[in-house]
Amino acid sequence: MNKGTATKKFVALFKARTMEFIRDRGALSWNILFPVLLVFGFAFAFSGYGDSLFTVGVVGGGKRLERTR
């Protein structure tokens, strides 16, 4: 098999698989809509203000750190 034949076969297979993917509505929706919805879901879940305050204890003494803001 020469290089031209292998390239033609690859292109034909690529076109056929792409058309099969586009025609399958379920695969198309899972591969396009689901990731977009997932991004929006995570953006909504983890959005908010960055002013989270935590109390941290130091065991064994040490210098007291002041908040700089």
N, C-alpha and C positions, 0 to 999 in steps of 0.2 A: 504494500500500500504506500503510495507516494504522498508527499506533503499536501498537495492540492486536494486529493481525495479525502484525506483525514480532516482537513479544514472544512470542506463542503459538508461532510457528515456531521461534524460538530455544530456548524451553523444551522443545519437542518434540524438537528436534535434540540438545539437551544430554542429555535423558533417554535417547534412543536410543544415543548414543555412550557414555554412562556404563554402560548395561546391556551394550553390546558389549564394553567394556573389562573389566567384572567377569566376564563369561562366558569370556573368553579367559584361560585359566590361565597360559599362557606370559608374556603381557604383565603379568599381575597379579604373578607371581613376580619378574620382572625389575624391576618398579617398586617393589616393597615389600621383598622378601627380599634382593635384591642390594645395595641401599644399606645395609641393616642389617649384612649380612655385611662389607661394605667398611669400615664404621665400626669394627666389632669387629676387623677385620684390621689397620687402621691403629693402633688403640689398642694392640693387642698388639705390633705392630712398633716403635712409638715410645714405649712405656712404659718406665719404668726410673727410675733415680735421677738427680737433677739435679746430681750432683757430678762433672761432667766437668771434668777439668783439662787445660789446654792450655799449652804452652810458647810464649811469644811473644818474639821477638827484636826489639831496637830497633837500628836502623841509624843511626849518626851520634851516638851518645852520648845523653845525656838523663838525667833523674832516674829512679831505680829506684822502681817502684811496688810497694808491699807488699800482700800479700793481706789483706783486712780481716776475714776470717772466721776 
